[in-house]
Amino acid sequence: MSAPSKPNLMAARRHRARHYAMQALYQWHMANASVTDIEAEFREEYDFDKVDGEYFHTLLSEIPRHIDELDELYAPFLVERSLAELGAVECALLRIGTFELRDRIDVPYRVVINEAVGLAKKFGAADSHKFVNGVLDKTARQLRVPEVAEFDASRRAPG
């Protein structure tokens, strides 16, 4: 069997970075600890050889810095819930997803949503993945208009 391709390795490293960033942002949210301390703890406690450490650092440092802006972008799509009613896992995932949709145009919006949904299935409350999917899909339609329109058009095209 051949070795995984370089893009697959990068995707796996990014997935682990998001996984740890979600846990670290959860910890930051719950314990109100320093992001710097949390990052140091994660790097000491976990094997980062197979993690995109730079991406982890970016998520963990930039999301708290822009938290109000990110929350404002997805808050209109919470339907009958308020920010205060969100669970810490869902909140962390929505912030990661919204950050990636806004600031990481190199990551396709479908990847952003799929990653968040997968982590919600693993760590979130029952059916939270459906909620995260719906909120991020609407956020993507606001932040990634051309990309979403192109995807929607390709789905409607015959053939």
N, C-alpha and C positions, 0 to 999 in steps of 0.2 A: 504494500500500500504506500502511496506517495505521501510526502509531508504536506501539511496544510499550506495553502498559498499565503503569501505575505498579506494581502487584504483580509483574509480570514483571521490571521494572527492579530492584525491591528484591530479588527472588530471585536475579537475576544478580549483584548487588552482594554479597549474602551468600555466594553460591557462590565468588566470587573471594576473599572474606575467609577462608573455610574453606581454600581452596586455599593461600593465602599462610600462614595460621596453621599448616597441616600442615607446610609447608616450614620455617617458623620454629621450630616445636617439634622437628622433626627436627634442625635445626641446634643448638638448645639441648641436645637429648639427646646428640648426637654430640660437640659441641665444649665443652659445659659453659660456654658464654658467658653473659653477662648478658642477661636477657630485654629489659631496657631498651635495651641496645646493639643487640640483634638487631632490635628493632622500629624503631629509628632507621635502621638499615641498610636494612631493607625499604622504609621510607617514602622514603628517599633514592634507592634503586636502582630501584623500580618506580613506575609511574604509578598513584596511588591515587585518581584522579578517578572511576573506575568501580568502586571497592571500598567496601564498608561499613567504613570505617576504625574506627568505634567498635566494631563487632562483632569485627573483627580484634584490636583492643586488648583487649577483654574476654576473648577466647579465650586470647590470648598471656599475659595477666597473671594470669588466674584459674586456669587449668589447672595451671601449676607450683605455685601457692599451695596447691592442694588435691589434689596428685598422689597422695598415699597413700590418701586417701578414694576417689578415682576408681578407682584400681587395685584396691582392695578390692571395689568394686562389680562389676566385670566379671571379675575373676580366677577366680571359681568356674566360669565358663563357658568357660575356655580348654581344657577337655577334657584332653588328654594333654600339654599344653605348660605351661611355667611362665612367669611374667613375664620372667625372665631370658632365655628362649629366643625371645621376640618380636623381630621385626625392628623397626628404628626407625620405619619408615613405618607398619607395622601398630600399633605402640604409640601413635604420635601420633594415628592415626585413631580408635583405641579410646578414647583419652582425650578427644578432641574429641567423639565421639559420646556417650560416657557423661556428659560435662559437660552437653551439650545436653539429653540425656534427663533429667538430674537438675535442672538449674537453668534451662533455657529452655523452660518449658512452653508458651510461645507458638509454638514450632516443633513441628509435628506429628511424631510419632515416625517415621512412614514417610519423611518428608523427611530426618530425621536419618540414618536407615539408608541411604536412596538416595544421599545426598551422600557418605557415607563409602565406600560400595561403588564409586561412580564414581571417587573419588580413589584407592581401592585398585587399581582396574583401570588407572589411569593411572600410578601411582607405585610400586605394590607388586610383590611377587614374583608369579610365575604362581600363579593360583588363590587369592591372598591375599584377593581380594574375597569369595570364598565363606566363608572363615574369619571375616572382619570382619562379614559379613552374619549369620552364625550367632551370633557372640558378642553383637553389638548387639541382635539379635532377642530373645535370652534376657534380656539386660539390660533391654530395654524391657518385657518381660513382668513384670519385678520392679519397675521404677520407674514405669511408666505403666499400671498394671493396668486402670483403667476405660477408657482410650483403646484399649488393645489388645483388650479384651473387646468393645467396641463394634465395632471393625473386624472381628474374627473373627465376630461375630454377623451383621454385614451380608454377609459372604461366604457364610454358611450359609443366609441367607434365600432363599426361592424367588423367582424372578422375574427 
